[in-house]
Every structure is written in structure tokens, then in C-alpha cells.
Amino acid sequence: MEAHASRGRRTLEEIRQKRAAERMQHAVPIAASHVDSHGNQRAGAEHLARVQELENGNTELERENKMLLSKIAEKEVEKDALVNRLNDLERNVVPSLKKSLNDIYLEKDAAVVAKEDALAQLRSMKKRLKEAEEEQYRAEEDSASLRAQLNTLQQQMGHTYSGYTMGTSSEESVAMEKEIQDLQAQLKQESLLRQQEQQQLAEQSQLRQQEQEKLAKEQTRIASLEAEKQQLEDQITMLTKKATGMEDTYTYIILSFIYVRNVRTCRRYNDEDEQLNTSPVRSQPKQKTHANSGGGLGFVLSNSGFFPDSIAMLNVFDYFTIHTIVALLPHASISMVLQSHNSQMNTPFGVLLEQKASRSYLPGCSIRLVLLTYGHLPILEDASEFAARKAFSMQDREKLEQQLHDMALMIERLEGSRQKLLMEIDSQSSEIEKLFEENSALSASYQEAIDVTVQWENQVKFQVRDCLKQNEELRSHLEKLRLEQVSLLKVSNIATQSDGQTENSISNPPQMVIENISLKDQLIKEQSRSEGLSAEIMKLSAELRKAVHAQNNLARLYRPVLRDIESNLMKMKQETYATIQ
């Protein structure tokens, strides 16, 4: 930013110097024009034009100067903003970043120290293990050499010295070794049995997991089947509603048509009655016909309560009208009519009612719709117009019947699929119950196996403790036997020395016996030392395993942490580099 400001200042100074030089150059011709008073007017006009051009150039240069100054001011403002932002970042962000970086460094140092400690422990354990192995090898070599020397000495000396004691000690040692081998074989068998039981438990756990997965799948399948069942039931209810609505509308249309037709016939008969009543000759027989016809269909319909009085006053219905009304009456209304009007069964309408009551195969409609329809029909004045508006053609009727037939087939199919779904759900529920029973049985067997393993572990622990105690007792017994053997050798040495004093011919055997005794002492010491070293080796191997396990755990714990730390450091470096740029 300072470089831009210095460049702007330099450009301003250069512009000012150029302007001053141009002014000096303009001033000399102007002075010459003043001196030369007798100059040409044309030259004066040219000078004026040149002065104007210079003034225009001066104005343009001033404008450019202002633009440059404004740009410089904007650059300074941007510079101040960037400086403020940089200061804010240095005040707020940099300390937190430094703190986090210090924490990361501390964590890294701690991890490195822990890693170095673990590595140092591992190295020391390895060194100790190597030293123990070397000492064991040395002890084995020494014991082998001592045994070889002892065998050579025994071969040289024969069976004169300490034959009985060595035989007894060798037999006891062989018996103890056999017992130790038997104990080791028992331990191996028990460990194998335990491994087999663990494998069986793992297999049972895998089977249980597979069964649980199967149960989850079956539950999801049952849920999907229940959802499909609910959807099918909703579709069935919708279709039944549509079918009932279409039946009600169809029934309403036919009844309205019949009502309009019968109203017209009623009006026609009323007009004829009025005409006959005006003439006194034919009034009597016409009244008789009314009386005779009143016991037929009109009587039944008027007393049934399901139709208005205008229909009950009818005297004549054709066969189609009777069949239509009977077909449209529901089964409940027919039974009510038959119960209340047993005396009118000889009429055609009664016969049809009896036939429909005996076989209820015709589609019934809602009695509430019929009652509401015919309860309000007498109030309507223009029933003919209403029926004409609601009447369908034969094609529409066939279409509606076809739709009803299709809906009935669809309902039957949906009912069949619903039954299938219910059967599948029942089968799945039975399978789920079986799986639950198997799961409970497996859980019980798993628990029994766990109890058995716990018992085996306890038995193995007790047996191991007993074996360790027996091993310690055997070691102590071996040490006692070795000490007794050494004491017997010393006693025999004393006896041989006394015999050597009496007999001057034999001088070398006592020295050999002394060497034999010393070698046996060294052998006993080396054996005890080798046993101690083997125990230390076992301990060190256990510690080594623990150290390796701890190292692996530390590696598992700190490797992702160190990776995150390294990634965070790289990000911080990139961010700082970007902010600096």
C-alpha cells in the first residue's frame, strides 16, 4: 500500500513539473507577441487557440489528478481496513491459535514421552529376556557338562559308592516327572475343552444374532402387510360407499319416476271421477269400483306407512310398476308390511311381497332414503320436472349397472386378497411365536453354557492353584532329596577316608569321591538356579505380553490423536499463510 502511495505522489510531482514547463514555454511566445506590436493578427488567433487547447489539457490533467487522488484515498481506506482486520486477527485469533498450538505441542510431547517410556520398558524387558535366555542356555550347558562329567565319574567308579541312593533318587525323580507330565496333560485337556466351549458359545451367539435379524425382518414384513391391509380396507370402504351412493341415487330416480307416473294417473282418475260425479247416472258403479280397488295395492301402501297418501289413493298399477316397487323395497320394510297386513296377501302386490320375503336375493336399498324421499315428495309441487331432471337413459342405467358389477367383482377380489393377507399374518405370527420360543430356549441354553464355563473356570483356577502348590512341594521335596543325597555322599566319603587310612594301597578313590561330591553340589546349585531362571523367564514373558498389549493400546489411542494434531497443524499453517498473503 505504501508503494502505491509513493507512486501516486511521484506521478503528481511529475505532472506539476510538466505543467510548470508548459507554462514557461507559453509565457515566452506571449511576451514576444506583446513586444511585437506590429505582428500579424493571424498569429495572435493561433496563439489564442493554442492557449485554449492548453487550458483544456490543463483541465483534463486536473480531472485525472482528482481521479488519481480519489483512487489513492480509496486505496488508503482499504489499507486502513485491512490493517484494522489484521490487528483484530492478531488480537483475537492469534492468541487462541497459539494457545491451542501450545496445548497440541504439550499433548504431543506427553504422547512422545509415553511412547519413549513404553519403548524403554520394552527394550529393558527384551534385554532382561535375552539375559535370562543366555543364562538359561549357560546353565543348561553347565548342567549338561556336569552331567557328562558325572556320568564319566560314575562309569569309572562303578557301583561301589552311593549306588543305592542314586537309584532311589532317580526313581523318585522319574515318578515326579511323570506326575508333572500328567498334570500338564490334564491342564492341556482342560484348556482344549474350554476352547471348544468358547467356540460353541460363539456359534450360539452367532445363531442368536441371525435369529434376531430374522425376527426384525419378519416384524418389518408384518408391518408392511398390516399397512397394505389397512390400505385395502380403506379402498373397500371407499368402494362400498360409492356403491351404496350409486344404489341410493338409482333407487331414488326410479321411485321418483314411478311417483310421477302414478301422480299423473291419480290426476286422470280424479278428473274422471269429477266428470262422473257431475252425471247422476254413473256415479254409483264408479264408487263401487273405488271400494273394490281400495283393498288392493292402495290399501297396503297406505297402511304400510312407507308411501304418501297420493300413492295410496291409486286404483290401478300395471305389472311393471308393481314389480319395480317390490324390487326397490328393502327386506325390512317387506317384512313389516307382511306382519301388519296379513289379510292383503291375495293381491298381486302381496304375492310379490311374499315372494321377495321368501328369497331376499334382490339388492336392498336404504329404508331411510326411501322414507326421506317419499316423506318429502308430497311437499314438492313440480315432481314431474324433478323426475325429468333426475331420470337417466337406458344406456346410463346399463353403464351404472356395469360399474356396480365391476365394483362388486373388485370388492370380492379385495376381500379374497384381504383373507390371504390375514392368513399370511396368522402364519407369520405363528412363526414369530415359534422364533420367540426358540430364542428363549437358546437364551436359556446360552445361560446354562455360561454357568458351565464359569464352573469350569473356577475348577481350572483351583486345579492350577493345586498344581502350583504341588509343584512347590515337589521342588521342596527335590531339594530335600538332593540335600540328603549330598549328606549321604559326605558320609560315604568319610567312610571311604577311614578305609583309606587303614588300607594304604588305595589312595586315588577318595579324591575322586570328593570331586564327585563337589560336582553334585554344583549340579544341585545349577538345577536350582535353572529352575529360578525358568520362573523368572515365565514372569518376564508375562510382563512382556503385558507391555506389548499396553504398547498396542497406546498406539491405538495416540495414533488417531497424532494424526488429528498433524492435520490441524497443517490447516493452521495453510490458514496463516493465506492470511499473511
C-alpha positions, 0 to 999 in steps of 0.5 A: 500500500505504501508503494502505491502511495509513493507512486501516486505522489511521484506521478503528481510531482511529475505532472506539476513539473510538466505543467510548470514547463508548459507554462514557461514555454507559453509565457515566452511566445506571449511576451514576444507577441506583446513586444511585437506590436506590429505582428500579424493578427493571424498569429495572435488567433493561433496563439489564442487557440493554442492557449485554449487547447492548453487550458483544456489539457490543463483541465483534463490533467486536473480531472485525472489528478482528482481521479488519481487522488480519489483512487489513492484515498480509496486505496488508503481506506482499504489499507486502513481496513485491512490493517484494522482486520489484521490487528483484530486477527492478531488480537483475537485469533492469534492468541487462541491459535497459539494457545491451542498450538501450545496445548497440541505441542504439550499433548504431543510431547506427553504422547512422545514421552509415553511412547519413549517410556513404553519403548524403554520398558520394552527394550529393558524387558527384551534385554532382561529376556535375552539375559535370562535366555543366555543364562538359561542356555549357560546353565543348561550347558553347565548342567549338561557338562556336569552331567557328562562329567558325572556320568564319566565319574560314575562309569569309572567308579562303578557301583561301589559308592552311593549306588543305592541312593542314586537309584532311589533318587532317580526313581523318585525323580522319574515318578515326579516327572511323570506326575508333572507330565500328567498334570500338564496333560490334564491342564492341556485337556482342560484348556482344549475343552474350554476352547471348544466351549468358547467356540460353541458359545460363539456359534450360539451367539452367532445363531442368536444374532441371525435369529434376531435379524430374522425376527426384525425382518419378519416384524418389518414384513408384518408391518408392511402387510398390516399397512397394505391391509389397512390400505385395502380396507380403506379402498373397500370402504371407499368402494362400498360407499360409492356403491351404496351412493350409486344404489341410493341415487338409482333407487331414488330416480326410479321411485321418483319416476314411478311417483310421477307416473302414478301422480299423473294417473291419480290426476286422470282418475280424479278428473274422471271421477269429477266428470262422473260425479257431475252425471247422476247416472254413473256415479254409483258403479264408479264408487263401487269400483273405488271400494273394490280397488281400495283393498288392493295395492292402495290399501297396503301402501297406505297402511304400510306407512312407507308411501304418501297418501297420493300413492295410496289413493291409486286404483290401478298399477300395471305389472311393471310398476308393481314389480319395480316397487317390490324390487326397490323395497328393502327386506325390512320394510317387506317384512313389516308390511307382511306382519301388519297386513296379513289379510292383503296377501291375495293381491298381486302386490302381496304375492310379490311381497311374499315372494321377495320375503321368501328369497331376499336375493334382490339388492336392498336399498336404504329404508331411510332414503326411501322414507326421506324421499317419499316423506318429502315428495308430497311437499314438492309441487313440480315432481314431474320436472324433478323426475325429468331432471333426475331420470337417466337413459337406458344406456346410463342405467346399463353403464351404472349397472356395469360399474356396480358389477365391476365394483362388486367383482373388485370388492370380492377380489379385495376381500379374497386378497384381504383373507390371504393377507390375514392368513399370511399374518396368522402364519407369520405370527405363528412363526414369530411365536415359534422364533420367540420360543426358540430364542428363549430356549437358546437364551436359556441354553446360552445361560446354562453354557455360561454357568458351565464355563464359569464352573469350569473356570473356577475348577481350572483356577483351583486345579492350577492353584493345586498344581502350583502348590504341588509343584512347590512341594515337589521342588521342596521335596527335590531339594530335600532329596538332593540335600540328603543325597549330598549328606549321604555322599559326605558320609560315604566319603568319610567312610571311604577316608577311614578305609583309606587310612587303614588300607594304604594301597588305595589312595586315588578313590577318595579324591575322586569321591570328593570331586564327585561330591563337589560336582553334585553340589554344583549340579544341585546349585545349577538345577536350582538356579535353572529352575529360578531362571525358568520362573523368572523367564515365565514372569518376564514373558508375562510382563512382556505380553503385558507391555506389548498389549499396553504398547498396542493400546497406546498406539491405538489411542495416540495414533488417531490423536497424532494424526488429528494434531498433524492435520490441524497443524497443517490447516493452521499453517495453510490458514496463516499463510493465506492470511499473511498473503 
